[in-house]
């Protein structure tokens, strides 16, 4: 008898922004539509409804006993590295007989780097398509920021991978909270390195309070420095690449000899 595929449990950071929380919920619903027959639910570790425990309860009520938890997060440290495993341990105590496989966070992944590159092109209005044009553009990749240095280091890694082979003058890093440099300091550094055309690129999956803060700080800095061209790029968003990547992370949680999990995203 074939063992039922584990349910897909998506875990988010949480946000105080209603639109950002709804973007997460829409993404969960879209994954369910794209994968008929696979139980899918999602919840937040904090700040936003539904909490992760409600998502587990929803799936458990459907008879689910095997879960594959995929953090809808870009870095493996911070909440993905500590809060989520602790939350899953609590749910296992609440529902004896359940088991949890734990998936890897999403970034940095070549598919997401391709989306980030697309966001840069959009912010530049298609005006940096040639190597000569890109050589005049500096990117400031802005992460969430954490008290965990390993989480911050992963943003630096993403910046390096984004820079490699794409022809930009440079890709610098900054953080919108909890870590240095902040956005204005990051922009100052870009100028000290010779930048006169900068794109501020939020390293976030969905819009919310922090991406909006990045935009406001970038616009304020740009107003005070009219000699420098500053553009703001969009977040990654619910792109097909992101949907496919979540399913890739889901499949990675299954042993190689487990043929119960879907072999591809629908």
Protein Blocks (a to p, Z undefined) as FASTA:
>chain_A
ZZdddddddddfbiabfklmmmmmmmmmmmmmmmghiacddddfehpacdfklmmmmmmm
nopabdcddddbfbfghjllmmmmmmmmmmmmmmghiacdddddfbdcfklmmmmmmmmm
mmnnopambfklmmmpccddddebpablklmmmmmmmmmmmmnonlpabdcdddfehpac
dfklmmmmmmmnopabdcddddbfbgcfklmmmmmmmmmmmmmmmmbccdddddebjafk
lmmmmmmmmmmmpcfklckbcfbdZZ
